[in-house]
Amino acid sequence: MKLLINGKEETLEEGGTVEELLTQYGAVNGRVAVEHNGTILKKEEWAMTPVKDGDKLEIVHFVGGG
């Protein structure tokens, strides 16, 4: 399955949900925003949103500091 993640084409062996994908990338914890095919997802939607071949995701980590 091919996905476009943050503008880069990625190939994954199997589908799953947005939450499972974020877990693979180590991004499920912390302050993260996810756009899936042009729609910003609420954190509660991650576990219910399937990832399919050709999907486009933008994953943004928020960092604090000064």
C-alpha positions in Angstrom: 0.0 0.0 0.0 1.4 3.4 -0.9 0.7 6.6 1.1 1.8 10.1 0.9 3.0 11.2 4.3 4.2 14.8 4.8 4.8 15.0 1.0 6.9 11.8 0.9 5.7 8.6 -0.6 5.8 5.7 1.9 5.1 2.0 1.2 3.5 0.0 4.0 2.8 -3.7 4.0 -0.7 -3.5 5.4 -3.6 -1.2 6.2 -4.9 -0.3 9.6 -6.0 3.0 11.2 -4.5 6.4 11.6 -3.8 5.6 15.2 -1.9 2.4 14.3 0.1 4.3 11.7 1.0 7.0 14.3 2.0 4.3 16.7 4.4 2.9 14.1 5.9 6.3 13.7 6.1 6.9 17.4 3.8 9.9 17.1 0.7 8.8 19.0 1.8 10.5 22.2 2.3 14.2 22.7 0.9 17.1 20.8 0.2 15.9 17.3 -2.2 17.1 14.5 -3.2 14.9 11.7 -4.7 15.8 8.3 -6.1 12.8 6.4 -7.0 13.4 2.8 -7.5 17.1 3.4 -9.6 16.7 6.6 -8.1 17.5 10.0 -8.9 14.6 12.4 -9.8 14.9 16.1 -7.7 12.6 18.3 -10.9 10.6 19.0 -11.2 9.9 15.3 -7.7 8.4 14.8 -8.7 4.9 16.0 -11.8 4.8 13.7 -10.2 6.2 10.5 -8.9 3.5 8.2 -5.7 4.1 6.1 -6.1 3.0 2.5 -3.9 2.8 -0.5 -3.3 6.3 -2.0 -4.2 8.2 1.2 -2.5 11.5 1.9 -1.6 12.4 5.4 0.1 15.4 7.0 1.4 14.7 10.5 2.5 17.7 12.6 4.3 17.6 15.9 3.9 20.7 18.2 7.0 21.5 20.2 7.4 24.0 23.0 10.3 26.1 23.8 11.6 29.5 23.6 
